[in-house]
Amino acid sequence: MMYPFMTLNDNTEIVHSEVCMQNGVETVKVYFERPVPNGFHTATRWLPEYRWEDIVGFNKQEIAYFQEFVESTAHIIFELAREGGFNHAANL
């Protein structure tokens, strides 16, 4: 399941998965998507290893910005991923 995290000023939507265990390590998928004419720009980021994959349409500057953004909010994303996203966390 993917949970909404944030919408940036340029309409890039950021969502994240639940925490998954991979080789004994908590892992979270962070997905970026921005609508553009005729489709979307997309990218996937895996935490905690900060590995990018499936980058389509975003340029190096945008990915660098997203990199910094994810590094500064990774602790929040992990917490929300453990609790089931913003909506569930707000009801605790």
C-alpha positions as CSV (number, residue, x, y, z in Angstrom):
1,M,0.0,0.0,0.0
2,M,1.2,3.5,-0.8
3,Y,0.4,6.5,1.5
4,P,0.4,10.2,0.5
5,F,3.2,12.2,2.0
6,M,3.4,15.6,0.4
7,T,2.6,17.6,-2.8
8,L,5.3,20.1,-3.8
9,N,4.7,23.5,-5.3
10,D,5.4,22.1,-8.8
11,N,2.6,19.5,-8.3
12,T,5.1,16.6,-7.7
13,E,3.3,14.1,-5.5
14,I,5.4,12.1,-3.0
15,V,4.0,8.9,-1.6
16,H,5.6,6.1,0.4
17,S,5.0,2.5,1.1
18,E,4.6,0.6,4.4
19,V,7.7,-0.6,6.1
20,C,8.9,-3.9,4.5
21,M,11.6,-6.1,5.8
22,Q,14.3,-7.0,3.3
23,N,17.3,-9.1,4.5
24,G,16.4,-8.1,8.1
25,V,16.4,-4.3,7.3
26,E,13.4,-2.0,7.4
27,T,12.9,-0.7,3.9
28,V,10.5,2.0,2.5
29,K,9.7,2.8,-1.1
30,V,9.3,6.5,-1.8
31,Y,7.7,7.4,-5.2
32,F,7.7,10.8,-7.0
33,E,5.3,11.6,-9.7
34,R,4.6,14.9,-11.5
35,P,1.9,15.3,-14.2
36,V,3.2,16.7,-17.5
37,P,1.5,17.0,-20.9
38,N,0.9,13.5,-22.2
39,G,1.9,11.6,-19.0
40,F,4.0,11.8,-15.9
41,H,7.6,12.3,-14.7
42,T,8.4,9.5,-12.2
43,A,11.1,8.3,-9.9
44,T,11.5,5.7,-7.2
45,R,13.7,6.1,-4.1
46,W,14.4,3.3,-1.6
47,L,15.2,4.0,2.0
48,P,17.4,3.5,4.0
49,E,19.9,2.9,1.1
50,Y,19.0,6.0,-0.8
51,R,18.9,4.0,-4.0
52,W,17.2,5.6,-7.1
53,E,15.5,3.6,-9.8
54,D,13.0,4.0,-12.7
55,I,13.8,7.7,-13.2
56,V,11.7,9.0,-16.1
57,G,11.6,12.7,-17.1
58,F,13.2,14.2,-14.1
59,N,16.5,16.0,-14.7
60,K,19.7,15.7,-12.6
61,Q,18.9,19.0,-10.7
62,E,15.4,17.8,-9.8
63,I,16.8,14.4,-8.6
64,A,19.4,16.3,-6.5
65,Y,16.6,18.4,-4.9
66,F,14.6,15.3,-4.2
67,Q,17.7,13.6,-2.8
68,E,18.2,16.4,-0.3
69,F,14.5,16.5,0.5
70,V,14.3,12.8,1.2
71,E,17.5,12.8,3.3
72,S,16.0,15.6,5.5
73,T,12.6,13.9,5.9
74,A,13.6,10.2,5.9
75,H,13.0,9.9,9.7
76,I,9.5,11.2,9.3
77,I,8.8,9.0,6.3
78,F,9.9,5.9,8.3
79,E,7.8,6.8,11.2
80,L,4.7,7.3,9.0
81,A,5.5,4.1,7.1
82,R,5.5,2.2,10.4
83,E,2.2,3.8,11.5
84,G,0.2,3.5,8.3
85,G,0.6,7.0,6.9
86,F,-0.6,10.4,8.0
87,N,-4.3,9.5,8.3
88,H,-3.6,6.6,10.7
89,A,-0.9,8.5,12.6
90,A,-3.3,11.4,13.2
91,N,-5.8,9.0,14.8
92,L,-3.4,7.6,17.4
